[in-house]
């Protein structure tokens, strides 16, 4: 089998041409900064699509999460001294299996992340473990929960648990735009929510994000903070810390041109997932779980190898090794084999409680407080759910420009690893 002539990527932007019309409009009208009609339209469409009242266009999803965390902190604990963050010394329950951008804003604001283990049946925050966390730390008043790879978990139940305990919920819907839970849009469950237009997302502006809220005072405060907290004065007047977080009208033009294709992109991602699912149905492996009552956006197709089909695999913080066994495989072998044929895959997100900077932080499983027991990740008994999924899982090429013939070749490569 020959390698792909051109690299087959995990996920790349798919442009349609209409984007340039709005970029040109920004150029022609000379609205090249952080105000303009493109931003206005992106905010209108984003709020409408997510079934929220307001959207604030920002430079990235991390900025949206930061402003959400900051506002939540000030709402819960009051405005801090200028030298302190809004969550100074306060615990915050956070998704464990996610990209670190989900919880880094908690640290920006002086908070202490407490990681909540992953639910095996959804790959998202485990509501049972979250309830256990509230039993252990009933004073916690903020939860930051992410939706993994566009496959929603139990965000509706997590919302109910937060309301029961008087906690605010920040929903990181960066990967889940257009996905639904019981017909309700992801991004509409949080007291604050964030979506992403990063270069590999379901639609893109190359960068950018939105903070979503139903409260006009939150939207107004986020807009003020995102433009360096300028006061309404004829000179540059500042009474609180601000940030250069506002979305560019040029970037907004790309996003505005992408939005009409959101549903088409989701349909094409779903077709990729279903082809993988059918092709691997006889292998000792499983694809991303689809939770009953949810409709994913299928952003990234991922798989985990069954425990009894795992060959020996060990990882440290930068390298991985495996020992080949007949009829068995592991993510390292599959990823290295894909790379040999010029195709990109990735490991599943490494859980936050296993990251060097967060290993000493508290971590809550269904059973209570826990720690990662090993950094070797030899899948088996005694591993928490997130560590086990990381040990056995990988993301497959999911680019919607991938042809059926190219995907067939990926399937053949993956199947060969199980021989």
N, C-alpha and C positions, 0 to 999 in steps of 0.2 A: 504494500500500500504506500502510495506516494504522499508526501506532506502537502498541505494546502499551499497553493502558489502564493496567495495573499493571506496574511494572518487572519484567522477567524477569532474575533474578539468576543469577550464576555457580553458586553452591551455598549453600543455606541450611539451617538445622536442620529436620528433619522430626519432629514430635512425634506421639505415639500415644495419650497419655492415661495410660498406665500409670506414666509417670514421676512424676506427681503423687502417686501412692499412696506412693511411697517418700520423696518430699519431705515429705509430710504426716506420715509416720511419724517422720522426724527432728524435725519440729516438735512432734508430740504427745509424744514421749519426751524432748524438750528436749536431744537430742544435736545441737546446732547448730554445734559446733566441729570440730576435726580428729580426732575419734575417733567411733566408732559402727558399727553393723551395716552400714550402706550401704557404708562404706569397706572393711570386712572382705569383703563380698560382691563388690565391684568387684575387689579384689585377687585373690580366689579365681577369679572368672570370667575375668579378664584373663590370668592365668597359664595357666589351662586352655585357653582359646581359642588362645593363642600357643604352646602346647606347651612352656612353660617351668615351672620348679618354683616360682618366686616372682615376685610383682609388688608394687611399692611405689607406692601411690597418692600423687600429688604435685599441686601446684597447676597445673602445665602441663608440656608435653613438654620445654620448654627446661630446666626444673628437673631433669627426669630425665636429659637429656643432660649437664647441668653436673655432677651427682653422679656420673654414669658416668665423665666425663672426670677428675674429681677422684680417684675411687677408682683408676682405671687409672694415673694419674700417680703416686700414692703406692705402688701395687703395683710399678710399674716402677722408680721412682727414689727411693723412700723418702719419709717425711714431711718436708715442707719447713719452713723457718723460718716463723714466724707471718706475717711480712711478705712472703712470697713465695708464688707459686702452685705447684701440684704439678707443673706442666710447665715451670717457669721456664727459658726459653732453649732448649727442646727442639722440634725439628721434628715435625710431625704431618701425615700425608697425609690430605687432606680432599676430599670431593666438590666439584667446581667448579660444577656446574649444580644449584643447590639454593637454598632460602631460607637467609638468613644465620644463622638460629637453629641450623642444623646445626653450624656451626663457631665461632660466637661463644663458647661455653663453653671452647673451646680457648684463646682469648685471655683469658677470665676467669682462667684458671689459668696465665697467663704463657707459653703455648705459641706456636709460630710455625707457622701453617697453610702447608702447601705444597699447592697445588691440583693435582688429577689430572684430566686432560681426560675428556671424555664420549665414550662409545661410540655411534657413529652408529646402530647397529642396535638399541640398547636405550634410549638417552637417559639412561643411568645411568653410573656410574663405569666407565671402560674398564679391564678387567683387564690388557690389554697395556701401557697407560700406567702402571698401578700397578706392574707388574713392572719397567718401565723406571725408575720412581721409586726402587724398592729397589736397583737397580743403581747409581743415582747417589748414594743416601744409605742405605747398608746399616745404619747405626746407628739408623734410625727404628724405633720399637717400638709405634707406635699409629696406627691407621687409623680414620677416621670416614667412613662411607659411607651415603648416603641413597638411598631408593627413590622415584622421581619419579612423582607424580600417581597412585599406586596401581598402576603398571605395573612389576613387578620386572625388574631386569636380571640380572646374573650374580653375585649375592651369594654363591652357593655356591662359585663359582670364586674370588671375592675372599677368602672365608674360607680356602680352601685355600692361597692365596698368603700370607696372613697367618701361617698355621700354619707354612708352609715357612720364613718369615723370622723366626719367633719373635716376631711382633707380635700385640698384642691388637686386636680388632675391636669398634668401637661401631657398631651398626646403627641408623640413624635410620629407623624404620618409621612415622613420624608419619602419612604419607600412604597407607600400604600395609596397614593393619589388615585381616586376612581374606584377603589375597592369598597365593598359594603359589608355591613353586619346587619342581618335582618332588614335589608333594604335601606339602611341608614349609612350615609357616606362616612368613610374613615376621614378623620379630621373634624368631625362634628361631635365627638364624644367628650373631648377635653374642655375644661374651663378655659384653657388656652391650647391651641394646636399649632403645629408647624408643618409645612410642606416644602419640598425641595424641587428646584429646576436644575440641579447639577447635571453635568454633561452626560452621565450615563442613566439618568432617570427616565421614567416612562414618557414624559415630555420634557424638553430642556430649553434653557436660554443660554447654555454654556455655564451659567452660574445663576444665582438668585434663589429666593425663597419667599414665603409669605407667612406671617403670623395671622392666625384665624381666631376670631373672638365674636361673641354675641354682645359684648359690652362696649359702648361707644367710648367710655372713659379709658378703657384699656387701649383701644385703637388710637385714640388721640395721644395718650401718653407714649405709646410705642413710636408714633411718628415723631414726636418731639425728641425723645431720646435718640432716635436714629439719625437726627440731623444736628448732633452736638448740643442738644438741649438749649437751643437758642430761645431766648424770651422774646415776647412781642415788644420790641423797642427799636428805635431808629438806628441803634448801634449794636454791636455784638455784646449782648448781655447774657450772662450765664449764672444760674443759681444752683445747678446740680450737675453731676457728671453726665456727659453725653457720649455718643459714639457716631462714627461715620459709617452707618449701616444702611443707608437708603439705597433702593434699587435704582440702577441706571435706566433712563428712558430708552437707550439703545438696546440694552439687554431685554428690557420689557417688550420691545418690538419683536424680538425673536420668540419670546414666550407667547405673546399675543397671537402670532402666526402659527404656533404649535397647538394651541388649545383646541381648535376644531378637529384635530386628529387624535385626541386622547382616546376616544372609544375605539378607533381603528387600531391604534397601537396596542390597546388591551386585547382586542380580538386576535391580533397576530401573535402576541405573547402567549395567549391561551392555547393557540394552535401548536406552538412549539412545545409547551408543557405536555399537551395531550399526546403528541407524537412520542416524546420521551417516555411518558407513562405507559403507553401501549407497548413500546419496543422493549422496555425493561420489566414487563409484568412477570416474566418467568425467571428473573434474576433474584438472588437473595439481597434485595435492596429495596428502598422505598423512596418515593418522591416527596416533595413538600406536602405536609398534610393540609387538606382543605377541611376546615371546621364546618360542621353542619350549620346552615343558616348564613354562611358567609359567601361572598363572591369575590375572589381575589382579583388583583390586576395582573398577576402572574409575571411580575417584573423580572425576577430571576428564578429559573428552574434549578432546583437543587436536589440532591439525593443523599441518603445515608446508607452505608453498607450494613447489612444485618450483622449482629455481634458474632454469630457463629461462622460468618463468612469472612471475618477480618483476619488477615495475616498479621504478623507481629509488626508493630509500628511504634517508633519512639520519636519524640520531638523535644528539642530544648527551645530556647527563646529565639533562635534564628535558623535552625536546621532541622531536617527530618530524615530519618532512616527507616527502612523496612526490610523484612526478610520475606522473599517471595515463597509462597506455598501453593501447590497445585489446587485449583478450584477456589482459591481465596484471593482477596485483594485488599486494598486500603486506599484512602484518599491520596496519600503521597504517590503511590504507584499510578493511579489514574491521572492525577495532575501532571506528573512527569511524562507519562505517555502522550497525553494531549499536547503538551509543550513540544515533544519530539516531532509531532506532526504539524506544528505551527498553529495550534489552537489554544485559546486562553480559557482556563478555569481558575477557580479560587477556592481555598478552604472556606468553610463556614466561619462566621464571626467568632473570633476567640473571646470567650466570656470575659467580662470585665474583672471578675474576682481572680482571674488567672493572669492578668496583666501586671508587669513588674511594678507599675506605679500605684496599683490598687490592691495588691495581694494582702496587705495587712488590714484592709477594710472589712467591716462586718458583712456577712453573706448569709442569707436566710433561705433554707430549703423547707419543704413540707414538714420535715421533722424538727425544724428549729435552726439554731445557729450552726453554721458549717464552715469548713475551709476546703480548698482544693487539696486533695490528699496526695496528689502526685503531679509532677510536671512531665511525666513520661507519656501519659495518655495511652496506655495499653488498655483498650476498651474492655470493660468487664465490670465485675461487681465492685461496689464501693465508690463508684463515681457519681457525682451529682449530675443532673440531667444536662446542663449546659456543657460541662466538660465531656460528657459522653457523646453528645451530638457533634461537638467540635472534633473529637477523635475520629468519628466515623463519617463525617459529612463533607461535601464539596458542592460548589456552584458550577453548573455546566454552561457552555456557550449558549447565550440566550438573546443574541442580537436579532432584531426583527428583519434585518436585511439578509440573514442567513437563508440560503435556499434549502428546499427539502432534500436535495441531493447532498448538500454540505452537511445537513443534520444527520442524514443517513450514515455518512462517513464518521461523524462524531459517535453515533450509536455503535458502529462497528468497532471503533477504537475502544470505547468503554467496555463493550462486551468481551473484547479480547483479554481484558485484564482479569476477568473472572475464570479464565480457562486454566 
